[in-house]
């Protein structure tokens, strides 16, 4: 069996909001984590796994991301994140980040621009060459609202897929443009010093279609491993053992149900 560094690592998950408040506002933050580096080192952990720290309206504890390249204002700044990475490096600790590609926040500029564009086309068909973001999500023109879909606010002719919440529209992971965007975002964080990704909601990339979801995992993991072969990927596959075994057909390093 190939020996990989992460197989012998101890991972410590941190939910930043409740971990350590550095400025007295009652909310944990990135600087609070940095201040606890000695504590983490004494615990003997090798990896810090950060629950979402991206800009978010917090409809779902940060798993509804409005800006993938910005830090949630309550948690600090990008400079604070960079200081955290440096502090981890000095102690030989790696950082994993939660990475949410199943959906965004409805407050994401991509979604807002797509909905605004749909309001202008009347009976016409969406044209991604006019508004690229209309291809980023799954929109359908219909009078009927299926389970897992909601009406576009202010535009009842159109619905959008949102399996988890109306505030979290599903991304169209079949779109080459979406995949290119996700690759750029992943590279952005790898360049910032991130060593791995916990891939949220991998079971739901394509509703009730495991082969397509497995293909998405393979694409993403192949990409980040191409950037750096030592990047670790673990996917959330909250299901029975047989389903989890299917997802190991992908090139994702590990699966778990949390």
N, C-alpha and C positions, 0 to 999 in steps of 0.2 A: 504493500500500500504506500502511495506517495505521501511523504511527510510534508504537511503544510503548517505554517506557523500558527494559524488560527485554531487548529485542532487541539492545541494544548493551552489555549488562552482562557482566561477567566474574564467574562464580560459582565460589567456592572451597568445596569440601566439607570439613567437619570431622567426624571421628569422635572425639567428646570423650574417650573412654577413653584413647586413645593420643596425644592432641595435646599437652597441657601439664598437668602435675600441680602445683597451687599449694600443697598442704599436706603433701607428703612421704609420702602414704599409698600411693604407687605407682600411683594411678589418676588419669588426666586428669579435669578438671572444668571447670565453667563459669567459675570465677574464673581458671583457667589460660588460657582463651580470651581473657578480658578483659585479662589481663596481656600478651597478644601482639597487642594492637590496633595498635601502631606497626609491627610486622612485617607484619601483614595490609595496612595502609595502604600500606606501601612496595612490596608486591607489585603494587599497582594494581588489586586486586579491588574490585568494587562490591557483591557480595552474599556473605554467609556462609550456607552451607547446612548446617544441623545435622542429623546423623544422630540417631535418636531419643534424647530426653533425658527422656522421661516415666517415671513410676514403673513398674518392670518387674522380674520375677524373673530376667530375662536368659536365658531358654531359647533365644532367638534374637537376641542382641545388641541387645535393646531393642525389637525389632519385635513383641514380645509384651507388650502394654501392659495393666497392671493398674489404672492410674488416669490418665486422660487430663488431669486438671487438677493434677497434682503432678509435681514434678521428682524424678528418680531420686536416692535418698539419696546414693549414691556421687558424684554430680555436683554436689551442692550444694543450694540452696534456691530458692524462687521469688524471693526477694530477690536472689539471685545472678543469676538469669535477667534480672530487671528491670535490674540494674546492667549486664549485658552489652548489653541493648537500648539503654540510654542511651549506653554507650560507642560502640556502632555508630552511633547517631544523630549523635553529636558529630563523627564522621568521615565522615558521609555514606554509611554502609554500611547495606544492608538485610539482614534475616534471613529465610531460608526454613526451614521445618521439615518434616521427614519427617512424613507424616500417614497413619496406618494405619487404614483403615476396613473392610478385608476380614475382619479377625478381631481378637479380643482375646487376652489371656492367660487361661488357665484359672483363674488366681488373681484375675481381675477379680471384683468383688463382684456384678456383673450375672450372671455365669455361675454363681458359687457359690450365689446365691440361687435361680436357676432350677433348678439340680440338686437343691437341698434341697427345693424345692417339689414337684418330680416324685416325690420319695421319699415324699410324703405322700398322693398321690392314688389309690394302688392301681390299680384297673382303670378309674378315671375318666379323663376327657379334660382336658388342660390348659386353664386358664381365665385369660386374660391380665388379666381384671378383678380376679382374686385375686392373681396374681403377674405384674406387667407384664413382668418380665425373661424369662419363659418364651417370650415372643414375640420376644426379641432375637436368638435363635439358631435354628438349624434342628435340631429334635429329631424323632426318628421312633421309634415303638414297633414293634420288630421283633426276631425271633430271629436274623435274618441281618445280618451286618455287611458292608456294601458297601465298596468301595475309597474311601478318603477319609472314612470314618466310623469312630467308635470307640464302645465301650460307655461309658455314664455310670458313673463309679467308684461302686461300692457299690450300683448299681441296674441290673442286667443287662437289665431289660425295655426300657430306653431307649438309643438311640444318638444321637450328635450329629455333625454335619458338621465336619470339620477337615482340609481339603485338605493343609495344610502340615505339621501336627504335632498330636499329641494334646493338647499343651499350648497350642494356638492354635485354639480353636473359632471357626468362621466365623460372622460376624454375618449376620442375616437382613435384607438390604438392601431387601427388599420391604416391610418393616414401617414404617409411618408413625411409630411411636414411636421406632424406631431412627434414622430420618432426622432427626426433631426433636432427638434427643439429639446427633447428630453436628453439626447446625447450631449448637446451643448451644456445643459444644466449639470449633468453628471460630471462632465469634464471640468466645469467651473469649480465644483466642490472638491474634486480630486486634486486640482491645482491648489486649492486652499489647504490641503493636507489631510483630507478625509481618507481613511483606509478601508472603509466598507459601508455597505448599505443594507438596511433592513427594509425590504420591499413590502409595503403595506398592501393588504387586500388582493394578493396575487390570484386568489381563487376567482375573483370577480372581474378580471380584465375583460373577459367575454362571458356574459351571463350564460350559465349552463353549458358552456362549451370548453371543456378542459383542454382539448388539443390546441385550440387557438390561444388560450391563456398560457399554455406551456410554450408555445412558439414565441410569445411576447417575452417570457422569462429568458428564453434562449437568446433572443436578439439582444436584450439589454445586458445580460451577463457576458455574452461574447464581446459586446462593445467595450464594457469597462475593463474586462480582462485584457483586451487588446491595448487599452491605454496603459494599464499596469497589471501584470499577471497576478500580483499579490493582493489585489483588491478582493475583499470578501463580500459575498452576497448571501443573504438569508431571506427567504420568502415566507410571508405569512400565508399558510394554507390551512385554514381552520376547518378540517373535515375528518373523515374516517381514514384509517390506515391505508386502505386501498387507493384512495384518491391521492394521499400524500405520496405514495409509491409512484403513481403516475407522473407526478410533478418532478420526480427525480430523473425523468427522461430529459429534462431541460439541462442546461449547463450551469444552473444555479448550484452553489456550493452546498447549501443546507436548506431544510424546510423546518418550520415549526408552526404551532397553532396559537401564536400570541402576537 
